[in-house]
Amino acid sequence: MHQSTQTGAAHAPPASRRVLRLPEVISKTGLSRTTLYTMSKTGQFPLSISLGGKAMGWIEAEIDAWIEDRMAARQSAPVAATRSM
């Protein structure tokens, strides 16, 4: 049986297992570093995982789910009455 392997080819793991570093999480969410860490501590944002040493990362699927939850909350929120002038 022949099994091909790609050496040197950069291929991404499935999104559910892909780890995002801080700059990508900031870019993807639009949140600041301080806000991410504050929200993580209060349970309002997914926790980071240790990658060894001081390196931290976030699971992409968890970040995507958080974004989806925010979008769903926006869609189910009552529409604020507009002021008439």
C-alpha positions in Angstrom: 0.0 0.0 0.0 1.4 3.4 -1.0 0.9 6.3 1.4 2.0 9.7 0.2 3.2 12.2 2.7 3.9 15.9 2.1 7.1 17.1 3.7 7.6 20.8 3.9 4.1 21.5 2.8 2.2 23.8 5.1 -1.3 22.5 5.6 -3.7 23.7 8.3 -5.2 21.3 10.7 -9.0 21.1 10.8 -10.5 24.4 12.1 -11.7 22.6 15.3 -8.1 21.9 16.2 -6.3 25.0 14.8 -4.7 27.2 17.4 -4.8 30.9 17.0 -2.1 33.2 18.5 -3.0 36.5 20.1 -2.6 38.8 17.0 -5.0 36.6 15.0 -7.6 36.5 17.9 -7.4 40.3 18.2 -7.9 40.6 14.4 -10.7 38.1 14.3 -12.7 39.6 17.2 -11.8 43.3 17.1 -11.2 43.2 20.8 -8.1 44.5 22.5 -5.6 42.3 24.4 -6.7 43.7 27.7 -10.4 43.1 26.9 -9.7 39.5 25.8 -7.9 38.6 29.0 -10.5 40.4 31.2 -13.4 38.7 29.4 -11.6 35.3 29.7 -11.2 35.7 33.4 -14.9 36.5 33.9 -16.0 33.6 31.7 -17.2 35.8 28.9 -14.6 34.6 26.3 -13.0 31.3 25.7 -9.9 30.5 27.8 -6.5 30.4 26.2 -4.3 27.2 26.3 -0.7 27.0 27.1 1.6 26.2 24.2 4.7 25.9 26.3 6.7 28.5 28.0 4.9 31.8 27.9 3.2 31.0 24.6 -0.6 31.0 24.7 -3.2 30.3 22.0 -6.9 29.9 21.5 -8.8 27.1 19.8 -10.2 28.5 16.6 -13.5 26.6 16.8 -14.1 28.1 20.3 -13.5 31.6 19.0 -15.8 31.0 16.0 -18.5 29.6 18.3 -18.1 32.7 20.6 -18.6 35.0 17.5 -21.6 32.9 16.4 -23.1 33.3 19.9 -22.6 37.1 19.8 -24.3 37.2 16.3 -27.2 35.1 17.5 -27.7 37.3 20.6 -27.8 40.3 18.4 -30.4 38.8 16.1 -32.6 37.7 19.0 -32.3 41.0 21.0 -35.3 43.3 20.9 -34.9 46.2 18.5 -34.5 49.5 20.4 -37.2 52.0 19.6 -35.9 54.9 17.6 -36.4 58.4 18.9 -38.5 60.7 16.8 -37.4 64.2 16.5 
